Amino acid sequence: MTPPLTRAADGRPAAPVRMLHLGLGGFFRAHQAWYTEHAPDASRWGIAAFTGRSTDLAARLAAQDGVYTLVTRGARGDAFEVVSSVTAVHGGGEHEEWLAYWRRPELAVVTLTVTEAGYARHPSEEGQDAGESTTGGPGPNPGPALGTVAGRLVAGLAARRRAGGGPVAIVSCDNLPGNGELTRRMVDELAQAAGLRLADAAYVTTMVDRITPYPAPEDTGLVAGATGRADAAPVVTEPFSEWVLCGDFPAGRPRWEDAGARFVTDAAPYEERKLWLLNGGHSLLAYAGSLRGHTTVAEAVADPACRGWLAQWWAEAARHLAFPEPELAAYQDALLDRFANPRIRHTLAKIAEDGSRKLPVRILPVLRAERARGALPAGAVRVLAAWLLHLREAGPVRDAAAPAADGPLRDAARTALAALDPALPNDSGLIDAIVAEAQRTHP
């Protein structure tokens, strides 16, 4: 019988908790937790991590004392390492435990990986619930706002202020431009609506990058066979990793720069490059590649037609990026290598989820810039047309805009695009192009 993975046998001693994280998934464990693990002062910076809602992953990790195996999957083979930076794990419903960490004076950093959808609900819609739950304590029914990102942060900051705690850094690690400022605005609006006073916080903007697909069932057996330890919560990721941060850390932070992170005065250029080229490229392959019968990124990028579409989209996006042309070309070459890695099973169906949340930051900035110069960008049109066809699929589609895509194609194009930006249906040339592309792709 394969012995289980444990901290005592396989990891380093648990570090004291000075960081809090919301979004205990594979990306966090392959990225922020990995950078913390490789920081030279990791023994001083333990992480308490909470799931968004589920409890299953937290239970599996808790049984392993928070340690897990990271499988770095290159084109030629796998590398295995035990990551020990997560000191404690909790389910999303453990509200009192969440508040208890905020009351600790030694808490310095709070990080988030909640995906684009986690920022979608407007804070002003949450005010009454959040006010009741954060001023009166969690109670037996703390209210739906505590299930939102803004509600949880406001609850924590309010508890910290009442406990006399000092300032913390709140670090958003999601694929949204200006994610630090967006998080600050969400928190401030909700606190104002609820009439709450909060502890001081600095909001850090970041660009994060590491392709981390959902682990396959066979990965658990693979880890056991390769390491001699049974791991119920392994993470599979690619060799490449990048983290760019901009902002202040008033209570300190791990020395992430010694693990490869980059600290800059303006993260926007790096955000745009990643969102438009990598994430925008993923969306193109997810929708257009799926129409050609592909199921993974590697399959789609091996298709000459998809690869040509990708080059076309990248050329449109690159015109509006603030990097030298040789640097952009090298970045695109590296992306092709990453996308083509046949051993990273990154499914198009997963990438395609919640497109109405993703396309406004991945595709629309380039579309607007191209329209402003009088161009009708074929690459952006192709993404939007393929997305429209995806919404009109007969099977279940995980996207809030799916009902808007019913009916005649032209009407569907107008209503679906309105879900991305209310101004888009007024662009008759764009509507004509999207309808024509959709009809050409799927007569």
Secondary structure, 3 states (H helix, E strand, C coil): CCCECCHHHHCCCCCCEEEEEECCCHHHHHCHHHHHHHCCCHHHCEEEEECCCCCHHHHHHHCCCCCEEEEEECCCCEEEEEECCEEEEECCCCHHHHHHHHHCCCCCEEEECCCHHHHCCCHHHCHHHHHHHHHHCCCCCCCHHHHCHHHHHHHHHHHHHHCCCCCEEEEECCCCCCHHHHHHHHHHHHHHHHCCCCCCEEEEEEEEECCCCCCCHHHHHHHHHHHCCECCCCEEECCCCEEEEECCCCCCCCCHHHHCCEECCCCHHHHHHHHHHHHHHHHHHHHHHHHCCCCEHHHHHCCHHHHHHHHHHHHHHHCCCCCCHHHHHHHHHHHHHHHHCCCCCCEHHHHHCCHHHHHHHHCHHHHHHHHHCCCCCHHHHHHHHHHHHHHCCCCCCCCCCHHHHCCCHHHHHHHHHHHHCCCHHHCHHHHHHHHHHHHHHCC
